[in-house]
């Protein structure tokens, strides 16, 4: 795993241990960041189900202002913190290690909302915790700026229409789907 562009281009990241997380391939990551490049400079970013932080750290490398990482798995969280420290971006990051679903229920919308939110739940969540994801999407949109974008990564075989969000674009890479969601007017 590595940063593919920007200030930290070529820097290696600690990969996840085991199979608790599934990193995105460089090819798909490059395609994704080609699409969202104009949204990144000075953006506030949420990296939900962050794993070791590849998406959020890529955003910081490309000029994002701040990234809030959400990761409950302790092993992934520890590697995420090491990646943040290695890149020297601690002041531009916040790591939330508690349950993401509860955090969004308890947190009031911030004054500065996120321009980009990566929503990358484990694939089994669409089958096992579908209702929780639907509820989360209602909460998460309160943290998204009116012109913001949610990048929802999931198994291409699964479908889930998230409330209050419209589909702006969709891409499929093998068995993986990326949906670009924006707030409904």
DOFI-89791 format. One line per 10 residues: number of its first residue (from 1); their letters; for each residue y, z, x of N, C-alpha, C. Coordinates in nm, 3 decimals, decimal comma, m for minus. Layout:
! DOFI-89791
NUM	a	Y Z X Y Z X Y Z X | ...
//
This chain:
! DOFI-89791
1	xxxxxxxxxx	m0,118 0,000 0,084 0,000 0,000 0,000 0,124 0,000 0,089 | 0,223 m0,080 0,046 0,344 m0,090 0,126 0,462 m0,126 0,038 | 0,581 m0,104 0,092 0,705 m0,149 0,028 0,720 m0,296 0,065 | 0,749 m0,381 m0,035 0,749 m0,525 m0,008 0,886 m0,585 0,018 | 0,995 m0,513 m0,017 1,128 m0,570 0,008 1,232 m0,459 0,013 | 1,350 m0,496 0,061 1,462 m0,402 0,064 1,469 m0,321 0,192 | 1,539 m0,209 0,184 1,565 m0,123 0,298 1,439 m0,077 0,371 | 1,333 m0,050 0,297 1,210 0,003 0,356 1,099 m0,102 0,365 | 1,137 m0,228 0,362 1,040 m0,337 0,364 0,938 m0,319 0,475 | 0,810 m0,334 0,437 0,701 m0,327 0,533 0,651 m0,186 0,560
11	xxxxxxxxxx	0,722 m0,084 0,514 0,679 0,054 0,537 0,555 0,082 0,455 | 0,460 0,143 0,518 0,333 0,178 0,453 0,348 0,306 0,371 | 0,276 0,310 0,261 0,271 0,428 0,175 0,131 0,485 0,177 | 0,122 0,616 0,161 m0,011 0,676 0,148 m0,072 0,627 0,017 | m0,194 0,579 0,021 m0,258 0,533 m0,102 m0,314 0,651 m0,181 | m0,352 0,627 m0,305 m0,415 0,734 m0,382 m0,552 0,768 m0,324 | m0,590 0,893 m0,339 m0,724 0,935 m0,298 m0,817 0,918 m0,419 | m0,933 0,861 m0,397 m1,028 0,844 m0,506 m0,983 0,737 m0,604 | m1,030 0,750 m0,729 m1,000 0,649 m0,829 m0,917 0,703 m0,946 | m0,844 0,813 m0,922 m0,762 0,871 m1,027 m0,646 0,780 m1,064
21	xxxxxxxxxx	m0,595 0,702 m0,968 m0,488 0,608 m0,995 m0,533 0,469 m0,952 | m0,467 0,366 m1,004 m0,502 0,229 m0,969 m0,375 0,155 m0,927 | m0,357 0,142 m0,797 m0,235 0,077 m0,748 m0,228 m0,070 m0,789 | m0,107 m0,117 m0,801 m0,083 m0,256 m0,836 m0,096 m0,341 m0,709 | m0,146 m0,460 m0,721 m0,161 m0,547 m0,603 m0,024 m0,598 m0,559 | m0,012 m0,635 m0,431 0,114 m0,687 m0,379 0,159 m0,812 m0,455 | 0,065 m0,897 m0,491 0,100 m1,022 m0,561 0,165 m0,993 m0,696 | 0,104 m0,902 m0,772 0,158 m0,869 m0,904 0,289 m0,792 m0,889 | 0,293 m0,702 m0,792 0,415 m0,625 m0,766 0,530 m0,718 m0,730 | 0,505 m0,818 m0,646 0,608 m0,915 m0,609 0,657 m0,991 m0,732
31	xxxxxxxxxx	0,565 m1,037 m0,816 0,604 m1,109 m0,938 0,688 m1,021 m1,029 | 0,645 m0,897 m1,048 0,718 m0,804 m1,132 0,859 m0,781 m1,080 | 0,871 m0,753 m0,952 1,003 m0,725 m0,895 1,092 m0,848 m0,887 | 1,035 m0,968 m0,882 1,116 m1,090 m0,893 1,182 m1,095 m1,031 | 1,110 m1,051 m1,133 1,162 m1,054 m1,271 1,271 m0,948 m1,291 | 1,248 m0,827 m1,241 1,340 m0,717 m1,271 1,447 m0,694 m1,164 | 1,451 m0,775 m1,061 1,545 m0,757 m0,950 1,690 m0,733 m0,994 | 1,743 m0,806 m1,092 1,883 m0,784 m1,130 1,908 m0,647 m1,196 | 1,804 m0,581 m1,242 1,819 m0,453 m1,312 1,819 m0,333 m1,217 | 1,783 m0,352 m1,092 1,757 m0,240 m1,001 1,881 m0,180 m0,933
41	xxxxxxxxxx	1,976 m0,257 m0,881 2,086 m0,196 m0,807 2,159 m0,087 m0,887 | 2,170 0,031 m0,825 2,237 0,149 m0,883 2,171 0,202 m1,011 | 2,049 0,163 m1,037 1,980 0,206 m1,160 1,920 0,345 m1,146 | 1,911 0,411 m1,259 1,829 0,531 m1,272 1,695 0,483 m1,324 | 1,588 0,530 m1,261 1,453 0,481 m1,290 1,362 0,599 m1,320 | 1,275 0,583 m1,419 1,166 0,677 m1,445 1,037 0,605 m1,408 | 0,954 0,672 m1,330 0,822 0,619 m1,293 0,720 0,713 m1,356 | 0,673 0,678 m1,475 0,580 0,762 m1,552 0,436 0,730 m1,512 | 0,357 0,834 m1,494 0,222 0,820 m1,441 0,232 0,754 m1,304 | 0,314 0,812 m1,218 0,359 0,749 m1,094 0,254 0,729 m0,986
51	xxxxxxxxxx	0,146 0,807 m0,991 0,051 0,797 m0,881 0,119 0,840 m0,752 | 0,110 0,759 m0,650 0,173 0,794 m0,522 0,313 0,733 m0,507 | 0,367 0,678 m0,616 0,508 0,640 m0,619 0,544 0,499 m0,582 | 0,451 0,408 m0,576 0,477 0,273 m0,530 0,590 0,204 m0,605 | 0,592 0,214 m0,737 0,693 0,141 m0,815 0,833 0,201 m0,797 | 0,843 0,331 m0,810 0,972 0,396 m0,795 1,028 0,385 m0,654 | 0,941 0,398 m0,554 0,987 0,386 m0,415 1,031 0,243 m0,384 | 0,965 0,146 m0,444 1,008 0,006 m0,429 1,149 m0,011 m0,487 | 1,175 0,054 m0,600 1,308 0,047 m0,661 1,414 0,109 m0,570 | 1,383 0,225 m0,510 1,478 0,287 m0,417 1,505 0,196 m0,297
61	xxxxxxxxxx	1,402 0,132 m0,247 1,417 0,040 m0,135 1,510 m0,076 m0,170 | 1,512 m0,113 m0,298 1,593 m0,226 m0,344 1,728 m0,183 m0,402 | 1,764 m0,057 m0,385 1,900 m0,015 m0,423 1,915 0,069 m0,547 | 1,806 0,119 m0,605 1,819 0,209 m0,720 1,891 0,337 m0,677 | 1,961 0,397 m0,769 2,038 0,519 m0,741 1,948 0,643 m0,737 | 1,857 0,654 m0,833 1,773 0,774 m0,844 1,644 0,738 m0,917 | 1,534 0,801 m0,875 1,406 0,783 m0,943 1,349 0,920 m0,979 | 1,309 0,934 m1,104 1,236 1,052 m1,149 1,091 1,011 m1,162 | 1,005 1,078 m1,087 0,862 1,050 m1,086 0,791 1,152 m1,175 | 0,699 1,105 m1,255 0,617 1,192 m1,340 0,472 1,174 m1,298
71	xxxxxxxxxx	0,412 1,278 m1,243 0,271 1,272 m1,201 0,211 1,411 m1,208 | 0,104 1,426 m1,286 0,042 1,556 m1,305 m0,077 1,578 m1,211 | m0,143 1,472 m1,165 m0,257 1,485 m1,076 m0,208 1,541 m0,942 | m0,264 1,655 m0,902 m0,214 1,726 m0,782 m0,232 1,646 m0,654 | m0,344 1,578 m0,641 m0,368 1,499 m0,521 m0,266 1,385 m0,510 | m0,248 1,312 m0,620 m0,150 1,202 m0,620 m0,009 1,256 m0,599 | 0,020 1,370 m0,662 0,152 1,431 m0,650 0,183 1,469 m0,504 | 0,083 1,523 m0,436 0,101 1,562 m0,296 0,129 1,439 m0,210 | 0,055 1,331 m0,232 0,078 1,208 m0,156 0,213 1,146 m0,192 | 0,252 1,154 m0,318 0,383 1,106 m0,361 0,493 1,180 m0,284
81	xxxxxxxxxx	0,483 1,311 m0,278 0,584 1,390 m0,206 0,586 1,356 m0,057 | 0,470 1,328 0,000 0,465 1,287 0,141 0,533 1,151 0,159 | 0,508 1,058 0,066 0,572 0,926 0,073 0,724 0,938 0,062 | 0,771 1,025 m0,027 0,915 1,048 m0,043 0,973 1,104 0,086 | 0,905 1,200 0,144 0,952 1,262 0,268 0,953 1,161 0,383 | 0,847 1,082 0,395 0,837 0,982 0,502 0,953 0,882 0,495 | 0,991 0,842 0,375 1,101 0,746 0,359 1,238 0,813 0,364 | 1,242 0,947 0,358 1,368 1,019 0,366 1,455 1,004 0,243 | 1,392 0,999 0,124 1,468 0,977 0,001 1,462 1,097 m0,095 | 1,440 1,214 m0,042 1,427 1,334 m0,126 1,548 1,357 m0,215
91	xxxxxxxxxx	1,668 1,330 m0,164 1,790 1,353 m0,243 1,807 1,254 m0,358 | 1,734 1,145 m0,352 1,744 1,042 m0,457 1,626 1,048 m0,554 | 1,548 1,155 m0,545 1,427 1,163 m0,628 1,413 1,299 m0,693 | 1,341 1,299 m0,803 1,296 1,421 m0,871 1,149 1,398 m0,903 | 1,066 1,498 m0,876 0,924 1,488 m0,910 0,894 1,590 m1,019 | 0,846 1,540 m1,132 0,805 1,626 m1,244 0,653 1,633 m1,241 | 0,602 1,751 m1,214 0,457 1,768 m1,202 0,391 1,827 m1,325 | 0,468 1,847 m1,430 0,410 1,904 m1,552 0,366 1,791 m1,646 | 0,304 1,829 m1,756 0,255 1,732 m1,854 0,371 1,646 m1,906 | 0,358 1,519 m1,887 0,461 1,422 m1,927 0,492 1,428 m2,075
101	xxxxxxxxxx	0,390 1,439 m2,159 0,409 1,441 m2,303 0,492 1,562 m2,346 | 0,461 1,678 m2,291 0,536 1,800 m2,323 0,677 1,793 m2,268 | 0,693 1,741 m2,147 0,825 1,733 m2,085 0,921 1,654 m2,173 | 0,878 1,538 m2,221 0,965 1,455 m2,304 0,995 1,521 m2,438 | 0,902 1,597 m2,492 0,928 1,669 m2,617 1,033 1,777 m2,600 | 1,034 1,841 m2,483 1,124 1,954 m2,459 1,260 1,912 m2,403 | 1,270 1,795 m2,344 1,391 1,755 m2,273 1,487 1,679 m2,362 | 1,611 1,721 m2,356 1,716 1,649 m2,428 1,748 1,520 m2,352 | 1,792 1,418 m2,423 1,831 1,296 m2,354 1,941 1,323 m2,252 | 1,929 1,266 m2,133 2,029 1,290 m2,029 2,160 1,216 m2,058
111	xxxxxxxxxx	2,267 1,258 m1,994 2,393 1,187 m2,011 2,387 1,049 m1,946 | 2,320 1,042 m1,831 2,297 0,912 m1,767 2,153 0,872 m1,793 | 2,135 0,773 m1,877 1,999 0,732 m1,915 1,941 0,634 m1,815 | 1,809 0,620 m1,821 1,738 0,531 m1,729 1,757 0,384 m1,768 | 1,779 0,302 m1,668 1,788 0,157 m1,689 1,649 0,094 m1,688 | 1,557 0,157 m1,614 1,420 0,108 m1,602 1,324 0,224 m1,617 | 1,220 0,202 m1,696 1,114 0,301 m1,709 0,980 0,229 m1,691 | 0,905 0,275 m1,591 0,770 0,224 m1,571 0,676 0,316 m1,648 | 0,603 0,259 m1,741 0,506 0,333 m1,822 0,369 0,276 m1,788 | 0,296 0,349 m1,707 0,169 0,300 m1,652 0,059 0,403 m1,670
121	xxxxxxxxxx	0,023 0,431 m1,797 m0,079 0,534 m1,821 m0,217 0,486 m1,777 | m0,305 0,582 m1,748 m0,444 0,541 m1,722 m0,495 0,457 m1,839 | m0,570 0,355 m1,808 m0,616 0,264 m1,913 m0,688 0,336 m2,026 | m0,760 0,442 m1,994 m0,834 0,514 m2,099 m0,740 0,578 m2,203 | m0,612 0,600 m2,167 m0,518 0,662 m2,261 m0,499 0,578 m2,386 | m0,503 0,446 m2,371 m0,484 0,361 m2,489 m0,599 0,378 m2,587 | m0,712 0,422 m2,538 m0,827 0,444 m2,626 m0,838 0,590 m2,669 | m0,813 0,682 m2,576 m0,835 0,824 m2,602 m0,712 0,897 m2,654 | m0,594 0,853 m2,616 m0,471 0,926 m2,653 m0,367 0,831 m2,712 | m0,413 0,738 m2,792 m0,327 0,637 m2,855 m0,210 0,701 m2,930
131	xxxxxxxxxx	m0,238 0,802 m3,013 m0,132 0,866 m3,091 m0,031 0,935 m3,001 | m0,079 0,996 m2,891 0,013 1,059 m2,796 0,106 0,956 m2,733 | 0,052 0,839 m2,700 0,135 0,733 m2,641 0,238 0,681 m2,742 | 0,198 0,669 m2,867 0,292 0,626 m2,971 0,405 0,728 m2,984 | 0,370 0,855 m2,985 0,471 0,961 m2,994 0,559 0,962 m2,868 | 0,498 0,945 m2,752 0,574 0,942 m2,627 0,677 0,829 m2,628 | 0,639 0,714 m2,682 0,733 0,601 m2,683 0,857 0,634 m2,765 | 0,843 0,713 m2,871 0,961 0,753 m2,950 1,051 0,844 m2,867 | 0,990 0,935 m2,791 1,066 1,029 m2,709 1,131 0,958 m2,590 | 1,057 0,870 m2,528 1,103 0,807 m2,405 1,221 0,714 m2,431
141	xxxxxxxxxx	1,228 0,653 m2,548 1,339 0,562 m2,578 1,471 0,637 m2,585 | 1,468 0,768 m2,608 1,590 0,848 m2,609 1,645 0,868 m2,467 | 1,564 0,839 m2,368 1,605 0,850 m2,227 1,638 0,713 m2,168 | 1,622 0,609 m2,245 1,645 0,471 m2,200 1,784 0,425 m2,240 | 1,855 0,363 m2,148 1,988 0,310 m2,182 1,973 0,199 m2,286 | 2,077 0,175 m2,365 2,068 0,073 m2,471 2,030 m0,066 m2,420 | 2,065 m0,097 m2,295 2,029 m0,226 m2,238 1,915 m0,214 m2,136 | 1,842 m0,101 m2,142 1,734 m0,074 m2,047 1,606 m0,146 m2,081 | 1,510 m0,136 m1,989 1,380 m0,203 m2,003 1,269 m0,106 m1,967 | 1,165 m0,110 m2,048 1,041 m0,038 m2,017 0,938 m0,140 m1,974
151	xxxxxxxxxx	0,876 m0,116 m1,859 0,766 m0,200 m1,813 0,638 m0,124 m1,844 | 0,562 m0,175 m1,939 0,440 m0,111 m1,987 0,321 m0,186 m1,930 | 0,247 m0,121 m1,842 0,129 m0,181 m1,778 0,004 m0,127 m1,844 | m0,085 m0,218 m1,884 m0,208 m0,176 m1,950 m0,316 m0,283 m1,936 | m0,436 m0,247 m1,977 m0,547 m0,341 m1,977 m0,514 m0,454 m2,074 | m0,528 m0,578 m2,030 m0,494 m0,693 m2,113 m0,575 m0,699 m2,243 | m0,691 m0,634 m2,245 m0,774 m0,634 m2,365 m0,720 m0,539 m2,472 | m0,631 m0,448 m2,434 m0,575 m0,351 m2,528 m0,440 m0,397 m2,579 | m0,409 m0,356 m2,702 m0,278 m0,382 m2,760 m0,225 m0,254 m2,819 | m0,095 m0,233 m2,805 m0,031 m0,117 m2,863 0,115 m0,151 m2,886
161	xxxxxxxxxx	0,155 m0,157 m3,011 0,294 m0,181 m3,047 0,366 m0,048 m3,044 | 0,460 m0,033 m2,952 0,533 0,093 m2,937 0,655 0,093 m3,029 | 0,671 0,199 m3,109 0,782 0,207 m3,205 0,918 0,200 m3,136 | 1,015 0,143 m3,204 1,154 0,134 m3,159 1,174 0,042 m3,040 | 1,072 m0,033 m3,004 1,083 m0,122 m2,889 1,041 m0,264 m2,928 | 1,115 m0,361 m2,875 1,080 m0,500 m2,896 1,026 m0,561 m2,769 | 0,938 m0,657 m2,785 0,878 m0,725 m2,671 0,971 m0,836 m2,622 | 1,028 m0,819 m2,502 1,117 m0,919 m2,445 1,040 m1,023 m2,365 | 0,929 m0,981 m2,303 0,849 m1,071 m2,221 0,713 m1,006 m2,201 | 0,615 m1,086 m2,168 0,480 m1,036 m2,141 0,415 m1,127 m2,039
171	xxxxxxxxxx	0,346 m1,066 m1,944 0,274 m1,142 m1,841 0,135 m1,084 m1,827 | 0,038 m1,170 m1,804 m0,100 m1,125 m1,782 m0,144 m1,171 m1,644 | m0,202 m1,078 m1,570 m0,255 m1,104 m1,436 m0,400 m1,058 m1,436 | m0,492 m1,150 m1,456 m0,633 m1,111 m1,465 m0,655 m1,020 m1,584 | m0,704 m0,899 m1,559 m0,730 m0,805 m1,669 m0,612 m0,711 m1,693 | m0,499 m0,733 m1,626 m0,383 m0,647 m1,640 m0,271 m0,718 m1,715 | m0,207 m0,644 m1,806 m0,092 m0,697 m1,879 0,032 m0,617 m1,842 | 0,144 m0,686 m1,829 0,275 m0,623 m1,811 0,360 m0,665 m1,930 | 0,410 m0,568 m2,004 0,499 m0,595 m2,116 0,637 m0,543 m2,081 | 0,738 m0,623 m2,108 0,876 m0,588 m2,083 0,938 m0,555 m2,219
181	xxxxx	0,964 m0,428 m2,242 1,008 m0,380 m2,373 1,153 m0,336 m2,367 | 1,228 m0,368 m2,471 1,367 m0,327 m2,481 1,390 m0,258 m2,615 | 1,492 m0,173 m2,623 1,518 m0,104 m2,749 1,547 m0,202 m2,863 | 1,492 m0,172 m2,980 1,525 m0,252 m3,098 1,672 m0,229 m3,133 | 1,739 m0,335 m3,175 1,883 m0,318 m3,211 1,899 m0,231 m3,334
//
